Amino acid sequence: MNQFKFSLGPYEFFSAIIGGVPLFMAISLLYNPFSSVQELVPIFQKNASLSNVFVILFLSYLLGVTVHGLSWRYFQRLCSISNKSYRYFGDQLLEKSSQFRQREDLVDPSTLNFEDHLAFLLSEKVGIPEGFKGMDSMVTAYLREHNKQETLTVAELQQATHIMHRTWSLGFCMLSLVLFVNIFRTSTHTVEQFVLPLVMLILARLAFLRALCFKKWHSREILLGFYFSCVNRHPGEPQL
């Protein structure tokens, strides 16, 4: 694990490149509409040089990094539309924390189950802000202060993979929109032009679901890491 954490930076770099590829393709096809995939073959052959490949990779990286904030808002909107939570315990921790604040003096931690105990510890150690805003950052800071580097490394890897998939989802969604618009910009029409936008939408949906999984795993990793950094295991302690 100590060796792997040194490759996390390059991993984030390559994940930004991979995530930006669909966005680069969407922009390219916006300026070069086609009626058939076969029309793209001569273009690829003409520009298939090492220097062009590096330029494309660099531009894909810039796109992947630039749309970071936009892809997050896009991801949140899809979660809202799909009625899905990207947090490990959803809104339950916020509700339980509010209950504990109202009767803090009456709570006996030894009688709580795991989920209630986690909410109690979060409320006591870092607090649970309204709407969870900034909670991940506070929990991460707590873990860093208590030298939980392995937990942070795994969590950061899952976060980087989540960012890559949500950028993929945004890119495929934009690519689908561009392909659909290009249908009306060409003189001839083929079956490919009608099928490809649907395929891109399916890929966008699949990438969103994978992004949702990795975000939940990231949330689970830091919450469980926080829990075990706060609690000394003994027979009377709540168990998972």
C-alpha positions as CSV (number, residue, x, y, z in Angstrom):
1,M,0.0,0.0,0.0
2,N,2.9,2.4,0.8
3,Q,4.3,1.7,-2.7
4,F,0.9,2.1,-4.4
5,K,0.2,5.6,-2.9
6,F,3.1,7.0,-4.9
7,S,1.3,6.0,-8.1
8,L,-1.9,7.8,-7.1
9,G,-0.8,11.1,-8.6
10,P,-0.1,9.5,-12.1
11,Y,-3.3,7.5,-11.7
12,E,-5.3,10.7,-11.3
13,F,-3.4,12.2,-14.3
14,F,-4.3,9.3,-16.6
15,S,-7.9,9.1,-15.2
16,A,-8.3,12.8,-16.2
17,I,-7.0,12.0,-19.7
18,I,-9.4,9.0,-20.1
19,G,-12.3,10.9,-18.7
20,G,-11.7,13.8,-21.2
21,V,-11.6,11.6,-24.3
22,P,-15.4,11.6,-24.9
23,L,-15.5,15.3,-24.4
24,F,-12.7,15.8,-27.0
25,M,-14.6,13.5,-29.4
26,A,-17.8,15.5,-28.9
27,I,-16.0,18.8,-29.7
28,S,-14.3,17.2,-32.8
29,L,-17.5,15.8,-34.2
30,L,-19.3,19.1,-33.6
31,Y,-17.0,20.6,-36.2
32,N,-16.8,17.4,-38.4
33,P,-20.3,15.8,-38.8
34,F,-20.3,12.5,-40.6
35,S,-22.9,10.2,-42.2
36,S,-21.0,7.0,-41.6
37,V,-18.2,5.8,-39.4
38,Q,-16.2,4.9,-42.5
39,E,-15.8,8.6,-43.3
40,L,-13.7,8.9,-40.2
41,V,-11.2,6.2,-41.2
42,P,-9.3,8.5,-43.7
43,I,-9.2,11.3,-41.1
44,F,-7.7,9.0,-38.5
45,Q,-5.1,7.7,-41.0
46,K,-4.2,11.2,-42.1
47,N,-3.6,12.4,-38.6
48,A,-2.2,9.3,-37.0
49,S,1.2,10.7,-36.0
50,L,2.9,10.6,-32.6
51,S,2.8,14.3,-32.2
52,N,-0.9,14.5,-32.9
53,V,-1.5,11.7,-30.4
54,F,0.3,13.6,-27.7
55,V,-1.7,16.8,-28.6
56,I,-5.0,14.8,-28.3
57,L,-4.0,13.3,-25.0
58,F,-3.0,16.8,-23.7
59,L,-6.2,18.4,-24.8
60,S,-8.2,15.4,-23.3
61,Y,-6.4,16.0,-20.0
62,L,-7.2,19.7,-20.1
63,L,-10.9,19.0,-20.8
64,G,-11.1,16.3,-18.1
65,V,-9.7,18.8,-15.5
66,T,-11.6,21.8,-16.7
67,V,-15.1,20.2,-16.4
68,H,-14.4,18.9,-12.9
69,G,-17.0,21.3,-11.3
70,L,-19.5,20.9,-14.2
71,S,-19.3,17.1,-14.0
72,W,-19.9,17.2,-10.2
73,R,-23.1,19.3,-10.7
74,Y,-24.1,17.0,-13.5
75,F,-23.6,14.0,-11.3
76,Q,-25.6,15.5,-8.4
77,R,-28.5,16.3,-10.8
78,L,-28.6,12.8,-12.1
79,C,-28.6,11.5,-8.5
80,S,-31.5,13.8,-7.7
81,I,-33.4,12.8,-10.9
82,S,-32.8,9.1,-10.2
83,N,-33.6,9.5,-6.5
84,K,-30.3,7.9,-5.6
85,S,-27.9,8.8,-2.7
86,Y,-24.2,8.7,-3.2
87,R,-23.5,8.6,0.5
88,Y,-22.9,5.3,2.3
89,F,-25.8,5.8,4.8
90,G,-27.8,8.3,2.8
91,D,-29.5,11.0,5.0
92,Q,-29.8,8.7,8.0
93,L,-26.6,10.0,9.7
94,L,-27.9,13.6,9.5
95,E,-31.2,12.7,11.1
96,K,-29.5,10.6,13.8
97,S,-27.0,13.4,14.5
98,S,-29.8,15.9,15.0
99,Q,-31.5,13.5,17.4
100,F,-28.2,13.1,19.4
101,R,-27.7,16.9,19.7
102,Q,-31.2,17.2,21.2
103,R,-30.5,14.6,23.9
104,E,-26.7,14.5,24.1
105,D,-26.6,14.1,27.9
106,L,-28.9,11.1,27.9
107,V,-27.0,9.0,25.3
108,D,-25.0,6.0,26.4
109,P,-22.6,5.1,23.6
110,S,-22.2,1.5,24.8
111,T,-25.9,0.8,24.1
112,L,-25.9,2.0,20.5
113,N,-25.7,-0.1,17.4
114,F,-23.0,0.5,14.8
115,E,-24.9,3.0,12.7
116,D,-26.1,5.0,15.7
117,H,-22.7,4.9,17.3
118,L,-21.1,6.2,14.1
119,A,-23.6,9.1,13.9
120,F,-22.8,9.9,17.6
121,L,-19.1,9.9,17.0
122,L,-19.4,12.1,14.0
123,S,-21.5,14.5,15.9
124,E,-19.1,14.5,18.8
125,K,-15.8,14.6,17.0
126,V,-16.3,16.6,13.8
127,G,-20.0,17.5,13.6
128,I,-22.4,16.8,10.8
129,P,-23.1,20.1,9.0
130,E,-26.5,20.7,7.4
131,G,-26.8,19.0,4.1
132,F,-23.4,17.2,4.7
133,K,-21.6,20.2,3.2
134,G,-17.9,19.8,3.9
135,M,-18.3,16.7,6.0
136,D,-16.1,14.6,3.8
137,S,-13.3,17.2,4.1
138,M,-13.6,17.3,7.9
139,V,-13.5,13.5,8.2
140,T,-10.6,13.3,5.8
141,A,-8.7,16.0,7.9
142,Y,-9.5,13.9,11.0
143,L,-8.0,10.8,9.4
144,R,-5.0,12.7,8.2
145,E,-4.4,14.1,11.7
146,H,-4.5,10.5,13.1
147,N,-2.2,9.2,10.5
148,K,-4.7,6.9,8.7
149,Q,-2.7,7.0,5.5
150,E,-3.8,3.6,4.1
151,T,-7.4,4.5,4.5
152,L,-6.9,7.9,2.8
153,T,-5.0,6.2,0.0
154,V,-7.8,3.8,-0.8
155,A,-10.4,6.6,-0.4
156,E,-8.5,8.9,-2.8
157,L,-8.2,6.1,-5.3
158,Q,-11.9,5.5,-5.2
159,Q,-12.5,9.3,-5.5
160,A,-10.2,9.5,-8.5
161,T,-12.0,6.6,-10.2
162,H,-15.4,8.2,-9.4
163,I,-14.3,11.5,-11.0
164,M,-13.1,9.6,-14.1
165,H,-16.5,7.8,-14.5
166,R,-18.6,10.8,-13.9
167,T,-16.5,12.8,-16.5
168,W,-17.0,9.8,-18.8
169,S,-20.8,10.0,-18.2
170,L,-20.9,13.7,-19.0
171,G,-18.7,13.2,-22.1
172,F,-20.9,10.4,-23.5
173,C,-24.0,12.5,-22.8
174,M,-22.6,15.5,-24.7
175,L,-21.3,13.1,-27.4
176,S,-24.9,11.7,-27.8
177,L,-26.3,15.3,-28.1
178,V,-23.7,16.2,-30.7
179,L,-24.4,13.0,-32.7
180,F,-28.1,13.7,-32.6
181,V,-27.6,17.4,-33.8
182,N,-25.3,16.2,-36.6
183,I,-28.1,14.1,-38.1
184,F,-29.7,17.4,-39.3
185,R,-26.3,18.7,-40.5
186,T,-25.6,16.1,-43.1
187,S,-27.1,15.6,-46.5
188,T,-27.4,11.8,-46.3
189,H,-28.7,9.7,-43.4
190,T,-27.7,6.2,-42.3
191,V,-28.8,3.8,-39.6
192,E,-25.5,4.5,-37.7
193,Q,-26.5,8.2,-37.2
194,F,-29.7,7.1,-35.4
195,V,-28.1,4.2,-33.4
196,L,-24.9,5.9,-32.2
197,P,-26.7,8.6,-30.0
198,L,-28.7,5.9,-28.3
199,V,-25.5,3.9,-27.7
200,M,-23.8,6.9,-26.2
201,L,-26.7,7.5,-23.9
202,I,-26.5,3.9,-22.7
203,L,-22.8,4.3,-22.1
204,A,-23.5,7.6,-20.2
205,R,-25.9,5.8,-18.0
206,L,-23.5,2.9,-17.3
207,A,-20.7,5.3,-16.5
208,F,-23.0,7.2,-14.1
209,L,-23.9,4.0,-12.2
210,R,-20.2,3.1,-11.9
211,A,-19.4,6.7,-10.7
212,L,-22.2,6.3,-8.1
213,C,-20.7,3.0,-6.9
214,F,-17.2,4.5,-6.5
215,K,-18.6,7.5,-4.7
216,K,-20.4,5.3,-2.2
217,W,-17.3,3.2,-1.7
218,H,-15.3,6.4,-1.1
219,S,-17.9,7.5,1.5
220,R,-17.8,4.1,3.2
221,E,-14.0,4.0,3.3
222,I,-13.6,7.3,5.1
223,L,-16.6,6.7,7.5
224,L,-15.4,3.3,8.5
225,G,-11.8,4.5,8.8
226,F,-13.1,7.3,11.0
227,Y,-15.1,4.9,13.1
228,F,-12.2,2.6,13.8
229,S,-9.8,5.4,14.5
230,C,-12.2,6.7,17.2
231,V,-13.1,3.4,18.8
232,N,-10.9,0.9,20.7
233,R,-12.3,-2.5,20.0
234,H,-13.4,-4.4,23.1
235,P,-16.2,-6.9,23.9
236,G,-18.8,-4.4,24.9
237,E,-18.3,-2.2,21.8
238,P,-20.9,-2.1,18.9
239,Q,-20.0,-4.5,16.1
240,L,-20.4,-4.2,12.3
